[in-house]
Amino acid sequence: MTSTTPTQSQATEANEQPEVVSLLTAGRLLGIGRTKAYRLAKAGEFPCRVLRIGGRYAVPVRGLRALLDPITPDGYNSPSGREG
């Protein structure tokens, strides 16, 4: 009889997030269309770091998260420093 319970490594893999996303995915999250995203990436002006891997663009999730959810020096996410 085999067990259907996932092993520790399988459970860890299921919880892992990708390290990079496509330029199109990053653009969608930022409200940037396909053509504009590619233009910005080619010009080196995309709002966060873009990697060129072969003929493809990849955007590191860490930089994208930092752009979308900036933390202020006092540890709060809102521009005023305090929520509410």
DARA-V448123 format. One record per pair of residues at least 12 apart in sequence whose C-alpha atoms are under 10 Angstrom apart, sorted by the first residue. I is the first residue (numbers start at 1). J is the second residue. D is the distance in Angstrom with one decimal. If there is no record, write none. Layout:
[[I	J	D] [I	J	D]]
This chain:
[[17	61	8.8] [18	60	8.7] [18	61	7.3] [18	62	9.9] [19	58	9.5] [19	59	8.5] [19	60	5.9] [19	61	5.6] [19	62	7.4] [20	50	9.5] [20	51	9.1] [20	57	9.7] [20	58	5.9] [20	59	5.2] [20	60	4.2] [20	61	5.1] [20	62	8.2] [20	63	9.5] [20	64	9.3] [21	50	9.9] [21	57	8.8] [21	58	5.7] [21	59	5.3] [21	60	6.5] [21	61	6.5] [21	64	9.3] [22	50	9.4] [22	51	9.8] [22	56	8.3] [22	57	6.4] [22	58	4.9] [22	59	6.1] [22	60	8.9] [22	61	9.7] [23	37	6.9] [23	38	7.5] [23	41	8.3] [23	46	9.5] [23	50	7.8] [23	51	9.3] [23	56	8.5] [23	57	5.7] [23	58	5.6] [23	59	6.0] [23	60	9.6] [24	36	10.0] [24	37	7.1] [24	38	8.3] [24	57	8.9] [24	58	9.0] [24	59	9.3] [25	37	9.9] [25	58	9.4] [25	59	8.8] [26	46	9.9] [26	47	9.9] [26	48	9.3] [26	50	9.7] [26	58	8.7] [26	59	6.7] [26	60	9.1] [26	61	8.5] [26	64	7.2] [26	65	10.0] [27	46	9.0] [27	47	9.4] [27	59	9.5] [27	64	9.9] [29	64	8.8] [29	68	8.6] [30	47	8.8] [30	64	8.9] [30	67	9.2] [30	68	7.9] [32	46	9.8] [38	57	8.7] [41	57	8.0] [41	58	9.9] [41	59	9.9] [42	57	9.4] [46	59	9.7] [47	63	9.4] [47	64	8.6] [47	67	7.9] [48	60	8.5] [48	61	9.7] [48	62	9.7] [48	63	6.1] [48	64	6.3] [48	65	9.6] [48	66	8.9] [48	67	7.1] [49	61	9.5] [49	62	9.5] [49	63	6.5] [49	64	8.0] [50	63	9.1] [50	64	9.7]]
